Amino acid sequence: MSRPPLSPPNDKKSRSGLQRVAAKDVRTSIPQAIAHELRRAIVEGRLAPGEPLRQDALAKHFEVSAIPVREALRRLETEGWITFSPNKGVQVSPMSADEAKEIYEIRAALESLAIGLAIPRHTPETLAVSAALLEKATDERAEARYVAHNEHFHMSLYAPAGRPHLMEMIENLHRRGERYLRLKFGLPSYKEQSDDEHAAIFKACRKGNVSRAQELLTRHLLSTGELLEAFLRERSTP
């Protein structure tokens, strides 16, 4: 690899994390931990689209055998983070305009369902949690922390729905869309516009207006997907 994708192999934090999970379940947890570290490196841009991933280098980095690395890469391929090519080997998947749009289209459908189920079950306490997360996201200027606050705010709106499988699907889409969301964060006026849209969605939830909340949320997510699609297509044009 042209540059180290993760912390150096002797980094105590990375190694201790792998050692902790190793004590629980070597066959499943080590691949999960490796997949998590690689996924985070992709999201944060430390592993660029198209960058090669060599199994032997990764095994040396994590100080493990090739088997858990292979399982981690298989998991990431299933999730769409990496691709296998007979000629080029394992590479970080490119950022796709079509994928960006599709992720937000699916999110719009699932999250509209989730917020519709959640609103009748919200309480003053759960709304207070959402309000606090909204304030954190609005006040945040650091990209990585904003992305985290953004996800936590969205998920807090859906939590009262009591649909764990639905929540899991939405969380997976948030992870898949995170590196695209970081692109949007850098576009002009995005932050202010997004904060205003979040505030309007929360206001509709607090009033118990299901149809209005669903309308605002759907528009918010679809417009994000369309903006990212246009940006990526323009960037790929010679």
C-alpha positions in Angstrom: 0.0 0.0 0.0 1.2 3.5 -0.7 0.6 4.7 2.8 -0.5 3.1 6.1 -4.3 2.8 6.1 -4.6 2.5 9.9 -2.6 3.3 13.0 0.9 1.7 13.0 1.0 -2.0 13.9 2.5 -1.2 17.3 -0.2 1.3 18.2 -1.3 0.3 21.6 -5.0 1.3 21.1 -5.4 -0.7 17.9 -3.7 -3.8 19.3 -5.4 -3.7 22.7 -8.8 -3.6 20.9 -8.0 -6.7 18.9 -6.6 -8.4 21.9 -9.8 -7.7 23.9 -12.1 -9.3 21.3 -9.7 -12.2 20.9 -10.3 -13.2 24.4 -14.0 -13.5 23.7 -14.2 -15.3 20.4 -11.2 -15.7 18.1 -13.0 -17.0 15.1 -15.7 -14.3 14.8 -14.6 -11.2 16.8 -11.1 -10.8 15.3 -12.5 -10.6 11.7 -15.2 -8.2 13.0 -12.6 -5.9 14.6 -10.4 -5.9 11.5 -13.4 -5.2 9.3 -14.4 -2.3 11.6 -10.9 -0.8 11.5 -10.8 -1.0 7.7 -14.3 0.4 7.3 -13.4 3.3 9.5 -10.3 4.0 7.4 -12.4 4.0 4.2 -15.0 6.4 5.7 -12.3 8.8 7.0 -10.5 8.8 3.7 -7.3 7.1 4.9 -8.0 4.4 2.4 -8.9 6.0 -0.9 -11.3 4.6 -3.5 -9.4 2.2 -5.7 -6.6 1.7 -3.2 -5.3 -1.9 -3.2 -5.5 -4.0 0.0 -3.0 -6.8 0.3 -3.9 -9.6 2.7 -0.3 -10.3 3.7 0.3 -6.6 4.6 -2.9 -6.5 6.6 -2.1 -9.7 8.4 1.3 -8.2 9.4 -0.3 -4.9 10.4 -2.8 -6.6 12.7 -0.4 -9.3 13.8 -2.8 -12.1 12.9 -2.9 -14.9 10.4 -4.3 -14.6 6.9 -7.5 -16.4 7.9 -9.2 -13.6 10.0 -8.1 -11.0 7.4 -9.6 -13.0 4.6 -12.9 -13.3 6.6 -12.9 -9.6 7.3 -12.4 -8.8 3.6 -15.2 -11.2 2.6 -17.5 -9.3 5.0 -16.5 -5.9 3.6 -17.1 -7.2 0.1 -20.6 -8.3 1.0 -21.3 -4.8 2.5 -19.9 -3.2 -0.7 -16.9 -1.5 0.8 -14.3 -3.4 -1.3 -14.2 -5.2 -4.6 -12.3 -8.3 -5.8 -10.9 -8.2 -9.3 -8.9 -11.1 -11.0 -6.5 -8.5 -12.4 -6.2 -5.9 -9.7 -6.9 -8.0 -6.6 -8.7 -6.4 -3.6 -9.4 -2.7 -3.8 -11.4 -0.1 -2.0 -14.7 0.3 -3.9 -15.0 3.6 -5.9 -17.5 6.2 -4.8 -20.5 5.9 -7.1 -23.1 8.5 -8.0 -25.6 5.8 -8.5 -24.9 4.2 -5.1 -25.1 7.5 -3.3 -28.5 8.2 -4.8 -29.8 4.7 -4.1 -28.6 4.7 -0.4 -30.6 7.9 0.3 -33.6 6.6 -1.7 -33.7 3.5 0.5 -33.1 5.6 3.6 -36.0 7.8 2.8 -38.3 4.9 2.5 -37.2 3.1 5.7 -36.8 6.2 7.8 -40.2 7.6 6.8 -41.7 4.3 8.0 -39.7 4.4 11.2 -40.6 8.0 12.1 -44.3 7.3 11.4 -44.2 4.4 13.9 -42.2 6.3 16.4 -44.0 9.6 16.7 -47.1 8.2 18.5 -44.8 6.6 21.0 -42.6 9.6 21.8 -42.6 11.0 25.3 -41.4 14.2 26.8 -38.2 12.3 27.8 -37.5 10.9 24.4 -38.1 14.2 22.8 -35.7 15.9 25.2 -33.0 13.4 24.1 -33.7 14.3 20.5 -33.6 18.0 21.3 -30.3 17.7 23.0 -28.8 15.8 20.1 -30.2 18.3 17.6 -28.5 21.1 19.6 -25.2 19.2 19.6 -25.3 18.7 15.8 -26.3 22.4 15.2 -23.4 23.6 17.4 -20.8 21.2 16.0 -18.2 22.4 13.5 -15.8 19.4 13.4 -16.7 17.1 10.5 -16.3 13.7 12.2 -18.2 14.7 15.3 -21.0 16.3 13.3 -21.5 13.2 11.2 -21.8 11.2 14.5 -24.2 13.7 16.0 -26.2 13.7 12.8 -26.7 9.9 12.9 -27.5 9.9 16.7 -30.1 12.6 16.1 -31.8 10.7 13.3 -31.8 7.4 15.2 -33.2 9.1 18.3 -36.3 10.1 16.3 -36.9 6.5 15.4 -36.0 4.7 18.6 -39.5 4.8 20.2 -40.8 2.8 17.2 -39.6 -0.4 18.9 -38.5 -2.1 15.6 -35.0 -3.5 16.1 -34.7 -5.0 12.7 -35.8 -1.8 11.0 -33.3 0.1 13.1 -30.5 -2.3 12.2 -31.2 -1.8 8.5 -31.2 2.0 8.9 -27.9 1.9 10.9 -26.3 -0.2 8.2 -27.3 2.4 5.6 -26.0 5.2 7.7 -22.6 3.4 7.7 -22.7 2.9 4.0 -23.6 6.5 3.4 -21.1 8.1 5.8 -18.3 8.7 3.4 -20.8 10.3 1.0 -22.2 12.5 3.8 -18.7 13.7 4.5 -18.6 14.9 0.9 -21.8 16.9 1.4 -20.4 18.4 4.6 -17.8 20.3 2.5 -20.3 21.7 0.0 -21.3 25.4 0.4 -24.3 26.2 2.7 -24.8 22.5 3.5 -24.4 22.8 7.3 -26.9 25.6 7.7 -29.4 24.1 5.4 -29.2 20.7 7.0 -29.6 22.2 10.5 -32.7 24.0 9.4 -34.2 20.8 7.9 -33.4 18.9 11.1 -35.1 21.5 13.2 -38.2 21.4 11.1 -38.4 17.6 11.2 -38.0 17.7 15.0 -40.7 20.4 15.3 -43.2 18.2 13.4 -42.3 15.2 15.7 -42.8 17.3 18.8 -46.3 18.4 17.5 -47.1 14.7 16.7 -47.7 15.6 13.0 -46.8 12.2 11.4 -47.5 13.2 7.8 -45.6 16.5 8.0 -42.6 14.8 9.7 -42.5 12.1 7.0 -42.8 14.7 4.2 -39.9 16.8 5.6 -37.7 13.8 6.3 -38.3 12.2 2.9 -37.5 15.5 1.2 -34.4 16.0 3.3 -33.0 12.6 2.4 -33.9 12.5 -1.3 -32.4 16.0 -1.8 -29.2 14.9 -0.1 -29.0 11.9 -2.5 -29.7 14.0 -5.5 -27.1 16.6 -4.5 -24.4 13.9 -3.9 -25.3 12.2 -7.2 -24.9 15.5 -9.1 -21.6 16.3 -7.3 -20.1 12.9 -8.1 -21.2 12.9 -11.7 -19.7 16.4 -12.2 -16.5 15.4 -10.5 -16.1 12.3 -12.8 -16.6 14.4 -15.9 -13.3 15.1 -17.8 
